[in-house]
């Protein structure tokens, strides 16, 4: 399984690879055999001590201690962007880590994440399904996402109580990335309450501040979005189309 997961990175040697959550270094050892430059992001002090003893004398490896959400940006600015990212992500923060990378433009050519199965299903979900969410829209805006299979709990130590899923992300380049802040803001608003309509969620959040309500709803309809529909039914294309219309309107007033 480890060889299969690493194979998804399509390494050729000398790439700068970030590994998130290396734990006891089972994946680390395999990665080092591929002649990469490895950066390990680990929060657990006991694991850090073990990794320092096991790999600390290697010149092709650097350990960055602490919460990756708080440390990755400084490392990015210090040593530059990674060529690949691989990670067995913590279940309680996997979505936040992936979102942080996407929103701040840290998108190397290939990213391989092992996440809780439910998180993976949210990333892969299609409009109109129960797993489709604002997080789905964010991931799909930036990346093509491939389901690379489930991993039973027994493949890990310590063994978790849930099934995991491996997903491969590659930047898709389909959309103007400068639209992302507004796409994210709109998506969060329409998903604020899944039981409410787009109209009600936008009205409750005051998302269109400074714009006539009739104009807002007209721009929605021009994008193929009915205000009486629910956010979970919106495709990424329709959301982007709407945001583009909002931007064009704002640029003319």
N, C-alpha and C positions, 0 to 999 in steps of 0.2 A: 504493500500500500504506500509506503514512504517513497519508493522509487517512482511509482505512478504519479504521486502528487508532485514530486520534484520535476518529473518529466514534463508536466504542464507548463513549467516556466520556460522551457525551450532554451536552456542555458548553453552558451558556446564557450565560456571561459572568460575570466577577468571582469565579469559583470559585477556591479555593486548591488548586493542583495540585502534587503531589510527582512529580518525574520522577527515576527512579533510573537511573544509568548513561547520562547524555546523550551522552557521547563528544564528537563534534565538533558537536553541536547541530542535527543534521538534523531531529529531531523537535521540538526546542526552538523553532526558528523558526516551525514550523507552529502550535505551541501558543500562542505569543505573539500570533499573528494572531487568536486567538479571544478576546482580552481577558481572560485569566486572570491570577491572581497565581501566579507560578511559583517553586518551590523545587527546585533542582538538587542531587542527591546524587551526587558524583563522587569516586572514589578516586585516579584517575590524575593525577599532577601535570602532565603535559604537556597533557592535556585541560583541566584546570582553568585553566591559563594561557591556553589558546586561548579558553575560554568567557569568561574575564574580559575579554579584549580584544574579543571579539565582542559581548558582552551586558552587560558590567560597568557601563555607564552607565545602565542601565534601572532605574527605580524599582519596576517590577512583577516583578523577578526577584531571587532571592537564591541564592548558591552556597554549599553546605555541603560543605566538603572532608573527605575521609576515608572510612573504611569505614562504609557506611550501617548495618550491624549495631551499630556503636559510637556513631553520631551521631544516629540518628533519634529516640531517646527524649528527648534533651535538646532537640531542635528542637520536638518535640511539646509538651513542657512549656513551652517559651518562647513559641511562637506559636500553639499550639492544634492540633487535629487537622486533617488535610487533608480537602477535599471529594471529591477524586479522587486516585488513584495510578496512574501509568503507568511502566513500566520495561522496558528491555532488560536483563534481569538477568544478572549474571555466571554462567556455567555451573557453576562450582564452589561457588557459595553461594546459588543461587536458592532452593532448598528451605529453607535456613536463614533467609533473609530473609522469605519468605512465612510460615514457621512463627513467626518472631519477632513479626510483625505480628498474626497470629491469636491467639497465646498471650497477648499483652499488650493485646488488645482494640482494636487500631488497624484498624478495619474501616469505611472510608468507603463510601458507597453503591455506587461502582463502582471496580473495580481491574482494570487491563488489563496483563497481563504477557506479554512475549516471553521464552520460556524454551527450553532445549534440548528437542527433541521428546520425548526419553525422560522428562524431568521432567513435561512436560505430560501424557503418557500415564499416568504414575503418578497425577496429580491427577484424571484422568478415569476411572480404572479402576473396574471393578465387582468385587464379591466373587467369589472363585473363580478370578480371572485372575492371571497371573504378575506383572502390574504393580501389583496391589492391595497396599497397604502401610500402615504406621502413618501415613505422611504423607498418604495418601489419606483415611484416617479423619479426621485433623485438619482437612483442607481441607473435607471433606464435612460435618463437624459444624458448621462455622461458615458455609459459603457454598454457594450454587448455582454450579456451574462450567460454563461454556460453551466448547466447542471452536470457535475462530474461525479455524481454518485453519493450514496450515504455511507457513513462510517459507523459501525457498531460501537457502543460504549466500551466494550472490552479491548478496543485497540489503543486505549489511552491509560496512562497512569498519572495521578489516581483516576480511577474509572468514574466518569460522570453518570448521572442518572437519566440521561437523555441521549437520543440518537443525534449524530452530527451529519452535516452535509458539506461536501467540497464544491466550491464555486470558482469558476475562472472569470475574471473581469478583464476586458480589453477596451481601451478607449474607442468609442464609436465615431466621434467627430461629426455627428449628424446635425448638431445644433450649434448656434452661436453661443459660446460659453459665457459671454457677457450678459446673457439673459438669465443665467442661473439664479442670481439673488431674487429677482422678481418671480421667476418660476417657483422657487422654494417658498416664498412668502404667500403666493396665491394658493399653492398646493396645501400648505399647512392650514390656511384659512378654510378651504372647502372640505378638508378632512377633520376639522375641529370637532364635529359631531357627526358620526356616520349615519345617524338616523335622520338628520336634518337635510333639507335640500340645499343646493348650492346657493340659491337666493337667501335662504335664512341664515346660513353660515356667514355669507358675506355681509349681510345686514348686521348681524350680531357683532362681527369683528370690525365693522367700519372700514373694510379693506380699501374701498374706492375713494377714500378721503379726498375731497376737492373735485370730484367728478359727479356729474348728474347721474342719478340712478338709472334713468331711462337709457342714457348713452351707454352706460356700463353693460346693461342687459342686452342692448342692441349689438355691441361688440362681441358679447358671448355668443349670441345666435349666429353672427357672421362667421364665427369659428366652429360652428357645428355643436355648440354647447347650449342646452336648454336650461335656463335658470331653475326650473322645477325638477331637474334631474339631481342625482347625488354624485358626490365627488368620486366614489369608487368606480363609476362608469366612464370616467374621462380618460381618453388615451393621452399619451405624452404629446403626440402630434397636435391634438386639439388644444392642449394647454399652452404649448409653445406658440401656436397660431394666435391665440388670444393675447398672450403677453406681447407678441410682436405688434399687434394692433394697438395695444395700450401704449407701447413705446412710441409708435408713430404719431398717435394722438398727442401724447405729452410733448413731443418734439415740435408740434405745430402750434401749440398754445403759448 
